[in-house]
Amino acid sequence: MKRVLVVDDEEDMLWMLQRNLNKGMPDVEILAAKSGEEALAILSDKNINLVITDINMPGMNGLDLLIEINNRYPQTGVIIMTAYPSNAYKNEAMLSGSLRFIEKPFDINDMRSAIQQVLKENEGFQGTVDGIELMDIVQFNGLSRATAALKVTTTNHEGMIFFKNGEVVHAMCDNESGEKAFFTILGFQGGTLQNIRGVEPPIVSIKKGLESLLFEVALKSDEKEEEEEEGPVVSALEDLDSEFLSSVTGTATPATEEKPVTPPPKPEKNLETQAEGALADSHKSTGKPSNEPPPTEENEMTNIQKILAEFTNIEGVHTACLVGRDGFLLDYLARAGIDAEMIGAIASSGFGSAESMGNQLGQGDLNMTMLEYTNGPVLFAPVGEEAFLVIVADKDTNLGWIRIAIKKNSKKIQEVASL
């Protein structure tokens, strides 16, 4: 029996993953921990094959937990969950180390596939920097928006990288500082590391964004590999007499040739862009909704629609509406053929009744209510004092994801709607 430990301070996430993650994997047991400290207690008591942890948690955060796992349980694999997407981190060229990142909200089938791959490969850490690549830790500090100092020590060198709110702002190594020191440290082979949270940088010597720095690291790595592969051949050719080469090839051979610079890989589309494209494709094939034309280059998604897209990106959710308490539709994303204005008018009555019931029974303010029908659920959730969300989904849609998305985005919608 393989054991997978999920670590997250969000109870909805733990509840959903613990009950659904091992479907189709009868030989996998799912354990849960609400904090890094609780996770370490479980790790000390049971043999855990894989840890799936969130980054931002109170007390011991995900990076602290990662380093402890690396030090104490080097054969345990780790998957990192993050709610802070970045195009650079999605690019496979950036994920060069042993860690796997998965962005919230994710398709649970994708998570199951990642688990199966890790358990099949029996892939864990091999010890200190050899197992957790420095690129991993740098990305981790960026994703967690940390203010910290990363100290890296090898037999002959010692370097420190300073982070401010997730950005690299200073680095020093031997007599070097700034970007030069940063790239030197990222080139270390082996060694030990220490991540010290809360350390303020003494100065700011690096002003480039983290993604730009990571792309440069990737470029330098590619160029180094090309030089190692091509170097011996080029040297041998240069040693040959150029006239002899000309007679053989029929062309003059220049003494030196400038290498083309490989451009950085293009970042993948983010969730909002993917949502716009998916919605536009849906309209092309099935016709537009009854109320508004689909988003196009001339008529792009509104800021509220971009947030509502986090709901419609959940498998099975086909409609997300923001409705005023007076029943007027404020904004929406909906499957073709859905009358969103009708949903708004009808939903306001049901929402009002649910709020009234809670008040009459002394249950306090309404956080969320759900109605289950033959073809799927309808969920209501208040957004501030003037509006509420209506989420309509198909049967068997994962309700845990919807709850998490509501919790995550309600305040965002309220802030955007007030602008």
One Martini backbone bead per residue (centre of mass of N, CA, C, O) as a GRO file, in nm:
protein
  419
    1MET     BB    1   0.093   0.039   0.026
    2LYS     BB    2   0.042   0.360  -0.058
    3ARG     BB    3   0.136   0.695   0.059
    4VAL     BB    4  -0.054   1.005   0.078
    5LEU     BB    5   0.017   1.349   0.166
    6VAL     BB    6  -0.199   1.612   0.252
    7VAL     BB    7  -0.127   1.976   0.259
    8ASP     BB    8  -0.371   2.199   0.413
    9ASP     BB    9  -0.558   2.478   0.550
   10GLU     BB   10  -0.793   2.387   0.368
   11GLU     BB   11  -1.068   2.202   0.435
   12ASP     BB   12  -1.199   2.162   0.158
   13MET     BB   13  -0.953   2.042   0.019
   14LEU     BB   14  -0.906   1.802   0.207
   15TRP     BB   15  -1.183   1.673   0.182
   16MET     BB   16  -1.177   1.627  -0.125
   17LEU     BB   17  -0.906   1.467  -0.156
   18GLN     BB   18  -0.947   1.235   0.055
   19ARG     BB   19  -1.221   1.126  -0.105
   20ASN     BB   20  -1.106   1.138  -0.435
   21LEU     BB   21  -0.801   1.078  -0.520
   22ASN     BB   22  -0.811   0.733  -0.509
   23LYS     BB   23  -0.967   0.689  -0.752
   24GLY     BB   24  -0.846   0.402  -0.913
   25MET     BB   25  -0.644   0.363  -0.636
   26PRO     BB   26  -0.644   0.101  -0.418
   27ASP     BB   27  -0.314   0.127  -0.334
   28VAL     BB   28  -0.403   0.416  -0.212
   29GLU     BB   29  -0.338   0.629   0.064
   30ILE     BB   30  -0.506   0.906   0.218
   31LEU     BB   31  -0.366   1.176   0.384
   32ALA     BB   32  -0.401   1.441   0.641
   33ALA     BB   33  -0.294   1.797   0.678
   34LYS     BB   34  -0.313   2.137   0.823
   35SER     BB   35   0.010   2.126   0.858
   36GLY     BB   36   0.346   2.107   0.880
   37GLU     BB   37   0.361   1.989   1.165
   38GLU     BB   38   0.161   1.755   1.119
   39ALA     BB   39   0.318   1.625   0.887
   40LEU     BB   40   0.576   1.551   1.049
   41ALA     BB   41   0.433   1.362   1.246
   42ILE     BB   42   0.343   1.159   1.030
   43LEU     BB   43   0.625   1.101   0.907
   44SER     BB   44   0.738   0.979   1.184
   45ASP     BB   45   0.509   0.732   1.185
   46LYS     BB   46   0.506   0.709   0.864
   47ASN     BB   47   0.521   0.579   0.544
   48ILE     BB   48   0.588   0.817   0.288
   49ASN     BB   49   0.582   0.866  -0.064
   50LEU     BB   50   0.388   1.135  -0.075
   51VAL     BB   51   0.377   1.497  -0.099
   52ILE     BB   52   0.103   1.736  -0.084
   53THR     BB   53   0.160   2.092  -0.101
   54ASP     BB   54   0.123   2.391   0.005
   55ILE     BB   55   0.261   2.701   0.039
   56ASN     BB   56   0.047   2.876   0.198
   57MET     BB   57   0.100   2.873   0.553
   58PRO     BB   58   0.072   2.870   0.865
   59GLY     BB   59   0.370   2.881   0.991
   60MET     BB   60   0.462   2.621   0.831
   61ASN     BB   61   0.555   2.621   0.526
   62GLY     BB   62   0.618   2.464   0.231
   63LEU     BB   63   0.927   2.514   0.228
   64ASP     BB   64   0.994   2.413   0.508
   65LEU     BB   65   0.884   2.130   0.459
   66LEU     BB   66   1.062   2.055   0.220
   67ILE     BB   67   1.336   2.071   0.371
   68GLU     BB   68   1.268   1.862   0.589
   69ILE     BB   69   1.219   1.629   0.396
   70ASN     BB   70   1.499   1.635   0.268
   71ASN     BB   71   1.656   1.581   0.540
   72ARG     BB   72   1.474   1.321   0.655
   73TYR     BB   73   1.310   1.226   0.359
   74PRO     BB   74   1.464   1.168   0.061
   75GLN     BB   75   1.235   0.951  -0.071
   76THR     BB   76   1.025   1.175  -0.082
   77GLY     BB   77   0.784   1.302  -0.257
   78VAL     BB   78   0.680   1.617  -0.438
   79ILE     BB   79   0.388   1.830  -0.452
   80ILE     BB   80   0.296   2.152  -0.569
   81MET     BB   81   0.064   2.388  -0.455
   82THR     BB   82  -0.079   2.672  -0.644
   83ALA     BB   83  -0.242   3.010  -0.655
   84TYR     BB   84   0.022   3.131  -0.827
   85PRO     BB   85   0.040   3.196  -1.133
   86SER     BB   86   0.298   3.132  -1.392
   87ASN     BB   87   0.428   3.115  -1.698
   88ALA     BB   88   0.716   3.022  -1.627
   89TYR     BB   89   0.626   2.769  -1.451
   90LYS     BB   90   0.479   2.622  -1.695
   91ASN     BB   91   0.745   2.588  -1.816
   92GLU     BB   92   0.942   2.317  -1.866
   93ALA     BB   93   1.222   2.465  -1.861
   94MET     BB   94   1.184   2.556  -1.554
   95LEU     BB   95   1.127   2.247  -1.462
   96SER     BB   96   1.428   2.097  -1.370
   97GLY     BB   97   1.356   1.949  -1.127
   98SER     BB   98   1.196   1.739  -0.878
   99LEU     BB   99   0.960   1.917  -0.894
  100ARG     BB  100   0.601   1.966  -0.874
  101PHE     BB  101   0.359   2.169  -1.029
  102ILE     BB  102   0.022   2.281  -0.925
  103GLU     BB  103  -0.268   2.448  -1.015
  104LYS     BB  104  -0.504   2.641  -0.877
  105PRO     BB  105  -0.737   2.495  -1.010
  106PHE     BB  106  -0.760   2.145  -1.063
  107ASP     BB  107  -0.761   1.853  -1.217
  108ILE     BB  108  -0.794   1.555  -1.062
  109ASN     BB  109  -0.677   1.381  -1.294
  110ASP     BB  110  -0.401   1.521  -1.302
  111MET     BB  111  -0.322   1.445  -1.015
  112ARG     BB  112  -0.338   1.141  -1.050
  113SER     BB  113  -0.119   1.125  -1.270
  114ALA     BB  114   0.111   1.242  -1.097
  115ILE     BB  115   0.104   1.025  -0.880
  116GLN     BB  116   0.156   0.778  -1.058
  117GLN     BB  117   0.430   0.874  -1.162
  118VAL     BB  118   0.580   0.896  -0.894
  119LEU     BB  119   0.525   0.604  -0.790
  120LYS     BB  120   0.647   0.458  -1.034
  121GLU     BB  121   0.938   0.602  -1.011
  122ASN     BB  122   1.023   0.654  -0.720
  123GLU     BB  123   1.043   0.971  -0.668
  124GLY     BB  124   1.287   1.159  -0.502
  125PHE     BB  125   1.524   1.253  -0.297
  126GLN     BB  126   1.900   1.278  -0.294
  127GLY     BB  127   1.992   1.542  -0.160
  128THR     BB  128   1.990   1.836  -0.129
  129VAL     BB  129   2.089   1.996  -0.414
  130ASP     BB  130   2.079   1.733  -0.584
  131GLY     BB  131   1.762   1.717  -0.553
  132ILE     BB  132   1.714   2.020  -0.495
  133GLU     BB  133   1.703   2.253  -0.700
  134LEU     BB  134   1.762   2.582  -0.706
  135MET     BB  135   1.533   2.650  -0.897
  136ASP     BB  136   1.311   2.551  -0.711
  137ILE     BB  137   1.356   2.750  -0.473
  138VAL     BB  138   1.327   3.009  -0.631
  139GLN     BB  139   1.039   2.951  -0.726
  140PHE     BB  140   0.915   2.913  -0.449
  141ASN     BB  141   0.966   3.203  -0.346
  142GLY     BB  142   0.801   3.331  -0.569
  143LEU     BB  143   0.525   3.190  -0.521
  144SER     BB  144   0.527   3.283  -0.200
  145ARG     BB  145   0.629   3.576  -0.166
  146ALA     BB  146   0.906   3.605  -0.034
  147THR     BB  147   1.106   3.698   0.254
  148ALA     BB  148   1.447   3.605   0.195
  149ALA     BB  149   1.733   3.380   0.256
  150LEU     BB  150   1.957   3.203   0.038
  151LYS     BB  151   2.181   2.955   0.141
  152VAL     BB  152   2.487   2.847  -0.028
  153THR     BB  153   2.698   2.551   0.018
  154THR     BB  154   3.019   2.458  -0.060
  155THR     BB  155   3.337   2.364  -0.049
  156ASN     BB  156   3.436   2.660  -0.201
  157HIS     BB  157   3.145   2.800  -0.162
  158GLU     BB  158   2.943   3.109  -0.099
  159GLY     BB  159   2.588   3.198  -0.109
  160MET     BB  160   2.337   3.469  -0.160
  161ILE     BB  161   1.978   3.502  -0.180
  162PHE     BB  162   1.748   3.772  -0.215
  163PHE     BB  163   1.410   3.828  -0.105
  164LYS     BB  164   1.120   4.036  -0.220
  165ASN     BB  165   0.818   3.939  -0.258
  166GLY     BB  166   0.957   3.708  -0.466
  167GLU     BB  167   1.200   3.883  -0.543
  168VAL     BB  168   1.505   3.929  -0.681
  169VAL     BB  169   1.746   4.178  -0.525
  170HIS     BB  170   1.995   3.991  -0.424
  171ALA     BB  171   2.352   3.898  -0.458
  172MET     BB  172   2.622   3.683  -0.316
  173CYS     BB  173   2.968   3.582  -0.424
  174ASP     BB  174   3.224   3.635  -0.287
  175ASN     BB  175   3.312   3.907  -0.508
  176GLU     BB  176   3.020   3.902  -0.590
  177SER     BB  177   2.729   4.071  -0.741
  178GLY     BB  178   2.423   4.033  -0.830
  179GLU     BB  179   2.370   3.878  -1.121
  180LYS     BB  180   2.641   3.731  -1.127
  181ALA     BB  181   2.596   3.583  -0.857
  182PHE     BB  182   2.333   3.442  -0.926
  183PHE     BB  183   2.448   3.268  -1.164
  184THR     BB  184   2.666   3.130  -1.001
  185ILE     BB  185   2.483   2.989  -0.794
  186LEU     BB  186   2.307   2.833  -1.011
  187GLY     BB  187   2.587   2.664  -1.088
  188PHE     BB  188   2.591   2.487  -0.865
  189GLN     BB  189   2.729   2.173  -0.738
  190GLY     BB  190   2.590   2.104  -0.489
  191GLY     BB  191   2.531   2.097  -0.142
  192THR     BB  192   2.391   2.339   0.079
  193LEU     BB  193   2.084   2.460   0.239
  194GLN     BB  194   1.925   2.783   0.346
  195ASN     BB  195   1.606   2.909   0.451
  196ILE     BB  196   1.545   3.252   0.553
  197ARG     BB  197   1.300   3.403   0.699
  198GLY     BB  198   1.263   3.764   0.703
  199VAL     BB  199   1.502   3.864   0.537
  200GLU     BB  200   1.651   4.154   0.465
  201PRO     BB  201   1.791   4.330   0.229
  202PRO     BB  202   2.068   4.535   0.223
  203ILE     BB  203   2.031   4.553  -0.093
  204VAL     BB  204   1.977   4.666  -0.439
  205SER     BB  205   2.109   4.477  -0.737
  206ILE     BB  206   1.822   4.371  -0.853
  207LYS     BB  207   1.564   4.455  -1.118
  208LYS     BB  208   1.476   4.208  -1.228
  209GLY     BB  209   1.266   3.980  -1.295
  210LEU     BB  210   1.226   3.652  -1.228
  211GLU     BB  211   1.151   3.549  -1.509
  212SER     BB  212   1.393   3.673  -1.654
  213LEU     BB  213   1.611   3.522  -1.494
  214LEU     BB  214   1.516   3.233  -1.566
  215PHE     BB  215   1.556   3.258  -1.868
  216GLU     BB  216   1.861   3.310  -1.855
  217VAL     BB  217   1.932   3.045  -1.726
  218ALA     BB  218   1.825   2.871  -1.957
  219LEU     BB  219   2.006   2.992  -2.179
  220LYS     BB  220   2.280   2.930  -2.050
  221SER     BB  221   2.235   2.626  -2.046
  222ASP     BB  222   2.199   2.586  -2.350
  223GLU     BB  223   2.471   2.711  -2.439
  224LYS     BB  224   2.649   2.515  -2.282
  225GLU     BB  225   2.553   2.259  -2.426
  226GLU     BB  226   2.634   2.348  -2.710
  227GLU     BB  227   2.937   2.387  -2.653
  228GLU     BB  228   2.991   2.093  -2.559
  229GLU     BB  229   2.897   1.965  -2.834
  230GLU     BB  230   3.057   2.169  -3.049
  231GLY     BB  231   3.347   2.238  -2.964
  232PRO     BB  232   3.528   2.003  -3.075
  233VAL     BB  233   3.447   2.039  -3.372
  234VAL     BB  234   3.532   2.335  -3.412
  235SER     BB  235   3.828   2.300  -3.332
  236ALA     BB  236   3.900   2.098  -3.554
  237LEU     BB  237   3.830   2.281  -3.795
  238GLU     BB  238   4.025   2.517  -3.723
  239ASP     BB  239   4.287   2.334  -3.765
  240LEU     BB  240   4.224   2.337  -4.041
  241ASP     BB  241   4.270   2.411  -4.356
  242SER     BB  242   4.083   2.635  -4.528
  243GLU     BB  243   4.158   2.548  -4.821
  244PHE     BB  244   4.084   2.253  -4.786
  245LEU     BB  245   3.786   2.300  -4.717
  246SER     BB  246   3.716   2.444  -4.981
  247SER     BB  247   3.783   2.203  -5.174
  248VAL     BB  248   3.569   2.011  -5.047
  249THR     BB  249   3.301   2.215  -5.026
  250GLY     BB  250   3.315   2.490  -5.215
  251THR     BB  251   3.366   2.677  -4.957
  252ALA     BB  252   3.409   2.922  -4.750
  253THR     BB  253   3.567   2.942  -4.425
  254PRO     BB  254   3.511   3.090  -4.153
  255ALA     BB  255   3.672   3.151  -3.867
  256THR     BB  256   3.407   3.289  -3.760
  257GLU     BB  257   3.087   3.234  -3.589
  258GLU     BB  258   2.796   3.351  -3.504
  259LYS     BB  259   2.577   3.286  -3.266
  260PRO     BB  260   2.268   3.218  -3.216
  261VAL     BB  261   2.006   3.342  -3.034
  262THR     BB  262   1.800   3.202  -2.815
  263PRO     BB  263   1.494   3.237  -2.756
  264PRO     BB  264   1.265   3.257  -2.541
  265PRO     BB  265   1.019   3.092  -2.434
  266LYS     BB  266   0.694   3.085  -2.474
  267PRO     BB  267   0.442   3.156  -2.294
  268GLU     BB  268   0.171   3.045  -2.178
  269LYS     BB  269  -0.142   3.062  -2.141
  270ASN     BB  270  -0.356   3.175  -1.938
  271LEU     BB  271  -0.655   3.120  -1.797
  272GLU     BB  272  -0.797   3.365  -1.921
  273THR     BB  273  -0.718   3.313  -2.215
  274GLN     BB  274  -0.832   3.028  -2.230
  275ALA     BB  275  -1.123   3.112  -2.168
  276GLU     BB  276  -1.164   3.294  -2.413
  277GLY     BB  277  -1.105   3.080  -2.629
  278ALA     BB  278  -1.316   2.870  -2.540
  279LEU     BB  279  -1.559   3.057  -2.569
  280ALA     BB  280  -1.522   3.128  -2.865
  281ASP     BB  281  -1.537   2.834  -2.970
  282SER     BB  282  -1.822   2.779  -2.864
  283HIS     BB  283  -1.962   2.995  -3.043
  284LYS     BB  284  -1.880   2.885  -3.319
  285SER     BB  285  -2.034   2.599  -3.279
  286THR     BB  286  -2.322   2.697  -3.101
  287GLY     BB  287  -2.350   2.980  -3.047
  288LYS     BB  288  -2.479   3.247  -2.889
  289PRO     BB  289  -2.594   3.402  -2.645
  290SER     BB  290  -2.889   3.578  -2.579
  291ASN     BB  291  -2.751   3.858  -2.456
  292GLU     BB  292  -2.443   3.835  -2.563
  293PRO     BB  293  -2.164   3.867  -2.707
  294PRO     BB  294  -1.880   3.739  -2.756
  295PRO     BB  295  -1.563   3.746  -2.699
  296THR     BB  296  -1.332   3.966  -2.853
  297GLU     BB  297  -1.107   4.180  -2.960
  298GLU     BB  298  -1.332   4.408  -2.943
  299ASN     BB  299  -1.487   4.213  -2.708
  300GLU     BB  300  -1.377   4.176  -2.420
  301MET     BB  301  -1.336   4.067  -2.129
  302THR     BB  302  -1.423   4.129  -1.832
  303ASN     BB  303  -1.314   4.137  -1.515
  304ILE     BB  304  -1.537   3.956  -1.406
  305GLN     BB  305  -1.518   3.730  -1.622
  306LYS     BB  306  -1.230   3.643  -1.547
  307ILE     BB  307  -1.326   3.531  -1.272
  308LEU     BB  308  -1.559   3.345  -1.370
  309ALA     BB  309  -1.365   3.151  -1.527
  310GLU     BB  310  -1.285   2.982  -1.269
  311PHE     BB  311  -1.556   2.826  -1.286
  312THR     BB  312  -1.579   2.736  -1.596
  313ASN     BB  313  -1.305   2.562  -1.567
  314ILE     BB  314  -1.473   2.372  -1.424
  315GLU     BB  315  -1.577   2.070  -1.449
  316GLY     BB  316  -1.933   2.122  -1.533
  317VAL     BB  317  -1.928   2.427  -1.546
  318HIS     BB  318  -2.159   2.656  -1.739
  319THR     BB  319  -2.241   2.881  -1.508
  320ALA     BB  320  -2.171   3.239  -1.428
  321CYS     BB  321  -2.322   3.472  -1.198
  322LEU     BB  322  -2.387   3.821  -1.143
  323VAL     BB  323  -2.623   3.934  -0.894
  324GLY     BB  324  -2.849   4.137  -0.796
  325ARG     BB  325  -3.080   4.177  -0.538
  326ASP     BB  326  -3.289   4.285  -0.771
  327GLY     BB  327  -3.222   4.072  -1.032
  328PHE     BB  328  -2.991   4.193  -1.185
  329LEU     BB  329  -2.768   4.153  -1.433
  330LEU     BB  330  -2.413   4.210  -1.426
  331ASP     BB  331  -2.272   3.923  -1.499
  332TYR     BB  332  -2.132   3.666  -1.735
  333LEU     BB  333  -2.102   3.304  -1.794
  334ALA     BB  334  -2.224   3.096  -2.073
  335ARG     BB  335  -2.385   2.874  -2.225
  336ALA     BB  336  -2.525   2.812  -2.498
  337GLY     BB  337  -2.874   2.909  -2.450
  338ILE     BB  338  -2.853   3.072  -2.197
  339ASP     BB  339  -3.065   3.257  -1.973
  340ALA     BB  340  -2.931   3.478  -1.761
  341GLU     BB  341  -3.160   3.676  -1.686
  342MET     BB  342  -3.347   3.460  -1.577
  343ILE     BB  343  -3.165   3.356  -1.356
  344GLY     BB  344  -3.151   3.621  -1.197
  345ALA     BB  345  -3.455   3.656  -1.136
  346ILE     BB  346  -3.501   3.379  -0.994
  347ALA     BB  347  -3.258   3.372  -0.785
  348SER     BB  348  -3.339   3.611  -0.600
  349SER     BB  349  -3.569   3.461  -0.459
  350GLY     BB  350  -3.407   3.217  -0.345
  351PHE     BB  351  -3.195   3.382  -0.191
  352GLY     BB  352  -3.389   3.536  -0.004
  353SER     BB  353  -3.510   3.284   0.133
  354ALA     BB  354  -3.246   3.175   0.253
  355GLU     BB  355  -3.182   3.419   0.429
  356SER     BB  356  -3.446   3.423   0.591
  357MET     BB  357  -3.419   3.145   0.719
  358GLY     BB  358  -3.158   3.198   0.879
  359ASN     BB  359  -3.274   3.430   1.052
  360GLN     BB  360  -3.519   3.277   1.178
  361LEU     BB  361  -3.314   3.041   1.297
  362GLY     BB  362  -3.037   3.175   1.396
  363GLN     BB  363  -2.778   3.125   1.172
  364GLY     BB  364  -2.720   3.374   1.026
  365ASP     BB  365  -2.528   3.423   0.776
  366LEU     BB  366  -2.494   3.372   0.441
  367ASN     BB  367  -2.261   3.176   0.246
  368MET     BB  368  -2.422   2.912   0.127
  369THR     BB  369  -2.622   2.758  -0.136
  370MET     BB  370  -2.796   2.444  -0.236
  371LEU     BB  371  -2.936   2.296  -0.534
  372GLU     BB  372  -3.070   1.981  -0.625
  373TYR     BB  373  -3.081   1.820  -0.940
  374THR     BB  374  -3.095   1.599  -1.187
  375ASN     BB  375  -2.873   1.780  -1.373
  376GLY     BB  376  -2.789   1.954  -1.116
  377PRO     BB  377  -2.646   2.218  -0.955
  378VAL     BB  378  -2.724   2.514  -0.747
  379LEU     BB  379  -2.536   2.806  -0.651
  380PHE     BB  380  -2.519   3.033  -0.370
  381ALA     BB  381  -2.335   3.355  -0.315
  382PRO     BB  382  -2.233   3.611  -0.148
  383VAL     BB  383  -2.137   3.961  -0.263
  384GLY     BB  384  -2.170   4.131  -0.041
  385GLU     BB  385  -2.459   4.358  -0.024
  386GLU     BB  386  -2.548   4.363  -0.361
  387ALA     BB  387  -2.461   4.054  -0.427
  388PHE     BB  388  -2.454   3.736  -0.623
  389LEU     BB  389  -2.387   3.406  -0.684
  390VAL     BB  390  -2.429   3.187  -0.979
  391ILE     BB  391  -2.403   2.828  -1.000
  392VAL     BB  392  -2.401   2.608  -1.286
  393ALA     BB  393  -2.425   2.247  -1.308
  394ASP     BB  394  -2.350   1.936  -1.355
  395LYS     BB  395  -2.355   1.629  -1.304
  396ASP     BB  396  -2.086   1.535  -1.092
  397THR     BB  397  -1.970   1.776  -0.992
  398ASN     BB  398  -1.717   1.922  -0.814
  399LEU     BB  399  -1.796   2.085  -0.520
  400GLY     BB  400  -1.524   2.154  -0.392
  401TRP     BB  401  -1.423   2.347  -0.612
  402ILE     BB  402  -1.648   2.554  -0.587
  403ARG     BB  403  -1.600   2.634  -0.295
  404ILE     BB  404  -1.310   2.730  -0.336
  405ALA     BB  405  -1.374   2.947  -0.553
  406ILE     BB  406  -1.560   3.117  -0.377
  407LYS     BB  407  -1.359   3.178  -0.149
  408LYS     BB  408  -1.139   3.310  -0.340
  409ASN     BB  409  -1.344   3.527  -0.528
  410SER     BB  410  -1.545   3.714  -0.380
  411LYS     BB  411  -1.361   3.961  -0.314
  412LYS     BB  412  -1.271   4.019  -0.600
  413ILE     BB  413  -1.549   4.085  -0.717
  414GLN     BB  414  -1.615   4.313  -0.523
  415GLU     BB  415  -1.378   4.496  -0.605
  416VAL     BB  416  -1.434   4.514  -0.912
  417ALA     BB  417  -1.739   4.609  -0.890
  418SER     BB  418  -1.654   4.891  -0.735
  419LEU     BB  419  -1.498   5.041  -0.983
   0.00000   0.00000   0.00000
